[in-house]
Amino acid sequence: QVQLVESGGGLVQAGDSLRLSCAASGGTFSRYGMGWFRQAPGKERESVAAITRNSGNTFYTDSVKGRFTISRYNAKNTVYLQMNSLRPEDTAVYYCAATFPGVPNPWYADAQWDYWGQGTQVTVSS
């Protein structure tokens, strides 16, 4: 059983940056594909980004390409989401997800991810 704990959320202004972290425990981190999803008030959860076990491939939803970067540090059992040029429409609860044995196909299908964190709130003011 993998436990995921997100951190790094907060209230920022449009154009600012934030870095989210997700610390994993209870499993061999390097064996899991990792992803970030988000859910805004009144909306369905949507995919944001994903990264393969060895960081060889990354995936992004179109609305964050060029602004967000997903990365992982397997030695620290942590995955990150660097968010730059934040917009009010990025406001959401951000969730970390993990799946074994790697990023599913399609990566953006949240039903295919096995483990989820509790989420961290990101609020971007205009």
N, C-alpha and C positions, 0 to 999 in steps of 0.2 A: 504494500500500500504506500503510495507516494503522497506526501503532504507538501502543499505549495503555499507560500506566504508572500504576498505582494507588499511592496512599500514604495514610497517616493511620490505618491500623489499629492495634490494640493490645489490651491487657488492661484492662478497666474493670469497675466494679461495677454491679450492677443499679440502674437509675435515672439513671446517668450519661449523658453525651453524647459523641459523636465526630463529626468531620467527615472524610469520605473525599474525596479528590481524585483525578481522573484526567486526566493530561496527554496530549494527543494530538499527534502529529506525522506528517508524510508525506502529508497531504491537506488539503483546504480544509475546516476544521473546521465552518464554518457550513452546509455542505451535508449534514451527517450527522445523523441522529437518534442520540441517545445513551441508553444504558440502564445500569442496575445489576442484576446478578443475584447470587445467593449459593448456596453449596453447603455444607451441614453434613455432618459425618462420617456415612457410611453412608446418605446421602440423595441424591436427585437434585437437580440444579441447579434453582433456582426463580427466577422473576422477582421483582424488588423494585420498580423504578420506571423510568420512561422519560420523555424530554422531547423535544419536537419541535425542529426546527432553529432556530426563532426564539423558543423558550421560550413559544410561544402555548398549548401544551397539555402537561399532565403527566399521568402515569398511575401508579397505585400498586396493589400487591397489598393485599388487605384487611387483612392482619395488620400492616401498617406505616402505614396511613392515620392521619393525625393525629399521628404520631410522627416520621416521616421526611419530608424535603423534598429533592427533586432540583432543581438549578439549574445553569445554565451561564453561562460568561463567554466569549463567542466571541472577544473581543479577546485573551484569554489562552489560547485553545485548551484550555479546562479545563471539566470537568463535576464537580459536587460532589454529595455525598449527606450532608446533615445528619441525624444520627440522635440523637434525644432519647428519654428515658425507656427506655433500653435494657433488654432482658430477656434472661435466660439463653438463651431459645430463638432469640435473634438471633445467637447464636454460629455463625460460618460463615466460609468464605473468600468475600470479596466481589470480584466481577469487574465490570469496566467493559466495555461493548460499544458498537460503533458500526455503523451501517448506512446505506447510500446508496440512494435519495436522501432518506430520512427514516424515521421510526418505522414499522415494518411493522404490518400488520393481520392477526392480532392482535398487539399489542405484546409479549405475554408468551411468544410462541413463540420459544424461543432458537435454533431452527434457522434462523430468518429473519434473524438478526443476522450480519453479515459479519466483523467484527473483534473480537478479544478481548484483554484484558490478561492478565497473569500472576496477578493476584489479590493481595489483602491480607487478612491474618487479623484477624478481630474476635472477641474472646473476652469474654464477659460473665459474671462470676461472681455467684453469688447471695448 
